Amino acid sequence: MTDDDYAEHGAAFLEFGFDDGPMFVIAVDRLGTVAFEEWADQDYRRELVPPRKRHEVPEEEALRLWNWLADGEIDRLRSQPWD
């Protein structure tokens, strides 16, 4: 990918949520930065807490975090050592 491609599509993300909220998101960028977000609704209008991040996360760890999100293990994600 070119730098312009990365600028437009800088991260891959996974969402987990419910029709009436809340919505949880984990985004991973190509440099290994992982962001964990919590939203009150699926329209991303009201943030529940500021995004939590980790940097230089190995690919295997990022995949594990995504799997936990896909399985709805929100408390497990919250307990991680975010920066």
C-alpha positions in Angstrom: 0.0 0.0 0.0 1.1 3.5 -0.6 1.3 6.2 2.1 -1.8 7.8 0.7 -3.6 4.4 1.1 -2.5 4.2 4.7 -3.6 7.8 5.3 -7.1 7.0 4.0 -7.4 3.5 5.6 -5.0 3.8 8.5 -6.5 1.1 10.7 -8.6 -2.0 10.7 -11.3 -2.2 13.4 -13.8 -4.6 14.9 -17.0 -3.5 16.5 -19.2 -5.3 19.1 -22.4 -3.9 20.3 -26.1 -4.0 20.8 -29.0 -2.3 18.9 -29.7 -0.1 21.9 -26.1 0.3 22.8 -23.4 0.2 24.1 -20.8 -0.2 21.3 -17.3 -1.4 21.7 -14.5 -0.9 19.2 -10.9 -2.1 18.8 -8.9 -0.5 16.1 -5.4 -1.6 15.1 -3.1 0.4 12.9 -0.1 -0.8 10.9 2.4 0.4 13.5 0.8 -1.8 16.2 -1.2 0.9 18.0 -4.4 -0.6 19.4 -7.2 1.6 20.6 -10.2 0.4 22.7 -13.3 2.6 22.6 -16.6 2.4 24.4 -19.6 4.2 23.1 -23.2 4.6 24.5 -24.7 4.0 21.1 -24.0 2.6 17.6 -23.9 6.0 16.1 -20.8 7.0 18.0 -22.5 10.1 19.4 -21.7 9.7 23.1 -18.3 8.4 24.3 -18.6 6.5 27.6 -14.9 6.7 28.4 -11.9 8.2 26.6 -10.2 5.7 24.2 -7.5 3.6 25.8 -4.4 2.7 23.8 -1.4 0.4 23.7 1.5 0.9 21.4 3.8 -1.5 19.5 1.4 -4.4 20.1 2.5 -7.6 18.4 0.2 -8.9 15.7 -0.7 -12.0 17.8 -1.7 -9.9 20.8 -3.8 -7.6 18.7 -5.6 -10.6 17.3 -6.2 -12.0 20.8 -7.8 -8.6 21.8 -10.0 -8.8 18.7 -11.0 -12.3 19.6 -12.0 -11.3 23.1 -14.1 -8.5 21.6 -15.7 -10.8 19.2 -16.6 -13.1 22.1 -18.0 -10.2 24.1 -15.3 -10.4 26.8 -15.6 -6.7 27.6 -14.4 -7.0 31.3 -11.4 -8.9 30.1 -10.5 -6.1 27.7 -11.1 -3.4 30.3 -8.6 -5.2 32.6 -5.8 -5.0 30.1 -2.8 -2.8 30.8 -3.7 0.2 28.6 -1.2 3.1 28.3 
